[in-house]
Amino acid sequence: MSVDSTAATLTGRIDALAAALRAAGVPPERSAGLLAAAAAATMHAVMLSALLDEPLQPERPLEPVAVIEPPAAPISLAA
């Protein structure tokens, strides 16, 4: 599914949720919280869709990371 298609589908569902909340007589303060949570979830879903549509190859080869060895003897801390 393309990012545009995902965004359009989820936007339509948020609009339907808003209409259902109004029709059910849910107080605006409660509706605002629910719609804010739905909008945040939608943004995450669209971002995930965009990330999954991108090629998974890095632009440049990854370089190895140096591993730092812990000290041989434990360090005593003053109490």
N, C-alpha and C positions, 0 to 999 in steps of 0.2 A: 504494500500500500504506500503510495507516495505521501510526502509530507503535506502537500496541499490537500490531498484527499482526507488525510487524518485530521488536519486542522478543521476542514469544513464539516466533517462528520461530527467531531466533538463540539464544535461551536453550535451546531444545530441541536445537539443534545442538551447543552447548557441553556439554550433558549427555551427548549421544551421544559426543562426543569424549572426555569423562572416562571413560565406560564402556569405550570402545575402548582407551584407554591402560591402564586397569586390566587388561582382558582380555589385552592384549599383554605384560603384565608390565613395563611401563615404570616405572623407579624413581620414587618419589613426588617427589623433588627435581626431576627433569626434567619430570614431569607438571605440577608446580606452575608452572614457568616457561612451559610451553606454554599452560596454561589461563589464566594471567595475561595473556599476549599475546592470546589469543582473547577474553578479557573486555574488554580495552582496545579491541580492534577492534570488538567489539559495541557498546560505549558510543559510539564514534565513528559507527558506522553508524546507531544510533538517533538520535543528535543530528543527523546529516545528514538523516535522514528527517523529523525534527521541523521542521528549518529549511526543508526543501522543501515541507512541508505548509502553512507560514505564508504569508500574502499577502506579496508582495514590495514592497508600497508602504510607504514610511516614514510614521510617524505625523504628522510635520510636514514641510513642504517643506525641502529641503536648502538651506543658505545657501552662497553662493560663498566660496571660501577665498582670502585674500589671498596673492599670490605675492611673495616677497621676492627682489629682484634682487641678484645678487652684486656685490661692489664692482668699480668700473671698473678699478682697478689692483691687481695681485697684492700680497698682503701678504708682506713678507719676514720670515722667522723667524730668530732668532739660533740659531746652532749650538752 
